[in-house]
Amino acid sequence: MAILNITYNGLAMDYAIDVDYELSDRDLRRVAVEVIRSGGIKGLHIAALPENTFDHYVIDRFLSPTGDRRVYLRPKVPFGAGAVR
């Protein structure tokens, strides 16, 4: 069991998933799309969410100090990138 945190459209939401913590990145992205399509997260239901919505998102896996497994699906951020000219 893990907590999947999805950041989408300016919102960050937690969703408890009963899947292997080491699920592949591809499968986690697919799960996130299905959760949003099905309305599994209160306040976020997009039935026609494209399959490739999270293709360029970053996936971070953390084990908290209390032993909780957390997976973050988030957009790439420009921090640390070179200056745009």
C-alpha positions in Angstrom: 0.0 0.0 0.0 1.2 3.5 -0.8 0.0 7.0 -1.0 0.0 8.4 -4.6 0.2 12.2 -4.6 -0.8 13.6 -8.0 -0.2 17.3 -8.9 -2.4 18.3 -11.7 -3.8 21.6 -12.9 -2.5 23.5 -9.8 -3.9 20.9 -7.3 -2.0 18.3 -5.3 -4.1 15.4 -4.1 -3.4 12.2 -2.2 -4.8 8.8 -3.2 -4.2 5.6 -1.4 -3.3 2.9 -3.8 -3.3 -0.8 -2.9 -0.6 -1.7 -5.4 3.1 -2.7 -5.2 5.3 0.3 -4.2 7.7 -0.7 -6.9 5.1 -0.5 -9.7 6.7 0.8 -12.9 6.6 4.5 -13.7 4.5 3.7 -16.8 1.9 1.8 -14.7 1.8 4.5 -12.1 1.0 7.1 -14.8 -1.8 4.8 -16.1 -3.2 4.4 -12.6 -3.2 8.2 -12.2 -5.1 8.7 -15.4 -7.7 6.1 -14.5 -8.2 7.5 -11.0 -8.9 11.0 -12.4 -11.1 9.6 -15.2 -13.2 7.6 -12.7 -13.6 10.5 -10.2 -11.6 8.6 -7.6 -10.3 11.8 -6.2 -12.9 14.1 -4.7 -13.1 17.4 -6.7 -11.2 16.1 -9.7 -13.1 14.2 -12.4 -12.1 14.5 -16.0 -13.7 11.7 -17.9 -11.9 12.5 -21.2 -8.4 12.9 -19.7 -6.0 12.0 -22.4 -3.9 8.8 -21.9 -0.7 10.7 -22.3 -1.4 13.4 -19.7 1.4 12.4 -17.4 4.0 11.2 -19.9 6.4 14.0 -19.1 5.8 14.1 -15.3 8.4 13.1 -12.8 7.8 10.3 -10.3 9.5 10.4 -6.9 9.3 7.6 -4.4 9.9 8.2 -0.7 9.8 6.2 2.5 8.8 8.5 5.3 10.4 8.4 8.7 7.3 6.6 10.0 7.6 3.9 7.3 4.8 5.2 5.0 5.4 4.8 1.3 4.7 7.8 -0.8 4.8 8.3 -4.5 4.7 11.8 -6.0 3.6 12.3 -9.6 4.4 15.9 -10.5 5.3 18.1 -13.4 8.9 18.9 -14.1 10.0 22.2 -12.7 12.5 24.7 -14.1 14.4 25.1 -10.8 18.1 24.5 -11.4 17.8 24.8 -15.1 20.1 27.1 -17.1 18.9 30.6 -18.0 16.6 30.9 -21.0 17.8 33.4 -23.5 
